[in-house]
Amino acid sequence: MDYKPYSTEWHRKRYLKEALDKYFDDYVDVEIIREDIYDILHSRASEAFDEYNRVNKLAESLND
């Protein structure tokens, strides 16, 4: 999918391509790439869950 040059989407795709190109240029095993992606997603989900818990705790305390 091509995006309008210099749009937010275009930059996002360019950054992803550059990151993947670096893995491939360094001959990184596909399993390592998969594990790195999983680690990033897991970290992001964990941070989001922690944020949810903080907001939920505050909301509960406001209801008391």
C-alpha positions as CSV (number, residue, x, y, z in Angstrom):
1,M,0.0,0.0,0.0
2,D,1.4,3.4,-1.0
3,Y,0.7,6.5,1.0
4,K,0.8,10.2,0.1
5,P,4.5,11.2,0.4
6,Y,5.5,12.7,3.7
7,S,2.1,11.9,5.3
8,T,1.9,10.4,8.8
9,E,1.2,7.0,7.2
10,W,4.1,7.3,4.8
11,H,6.6,8.0,7.6
12,R,5.2,5.2,9.7
13,K,5.6,2.7,6.9
14,R,9.1,4.1,6.1
15,Y,10.2,3.6,9.8
16,L,8.9,0.0,9.8
17,K,10.7,-0.7,6.5
18,E,13.9,0.7,7.8
19,A,13.7,-1.4,10.9
20,L,13.0,-4.6,9.0
21,D,15.7,-3.7,6.5
22,K,18.2,-3.4,9.3
23,Y,17.3,-6.9,10.6
24,F,17.6,-8.4,7.1
25,D,20.8,-6.5,6.3
26,D,22.3,-7.9,9.6
27,Y,21.2,-11.4,8.6
28,V,19.2,-11.8,11.8
29,D,17.4,-15.1,12.1
30,V,13.6,-14.9,11.5
31,E,12.9,-16.4,14.9
32,I,14.9,-13.5,16.6
33,I,12.8,-10.9,14.6
34,R,9.6,-12.7,15.7
35,E,10.8,-12.7,19.3
36,D,11.7,-9.0,19.2
37,I,8.3,-8.1,17.8
38,Y,6.6,-10.2,20.4
39,D,8.7,-8.6,23.2
40,I,7.7,-5.1,21.9
41,L,4.0,-6.0,21.7
42,H,4.1,-7.7,25.2
43,S,5.8,-4.6,26.7
44,R,3.2,-2.3,25.1
45,A,0.3,-4.4,26.3
46,S,1.8,-4.6,29.8
47,E,2.2,-0.8,30.0
48,A,-1.4,-0.4,28.8
49,F,-2.7,-2.8,31.4
50,D,-0.8,-1.0,34.2
51,E,-2.3,2.3,33.0
52,Y,-5.8,0.8,32.9
53,N,-5.3,-0.4,36.5
54,R,-4.3,3.0,37.7
55,V,-7.2,4.7,36.0
56,N,-9.6,2.1,37.3
57,K,-8.3,2.4,40.8
58,L,-8.8,6.2,40.7
59,A,-12.3,5.8,39.3
60,E,-13.2,3.3,42.1
61,S,-11.8,5.7,44.7
62,L,-13.9,8.5,43.3
63,N,-17.1,6.4,43.6
64,D,-16.4,5.8,47.3
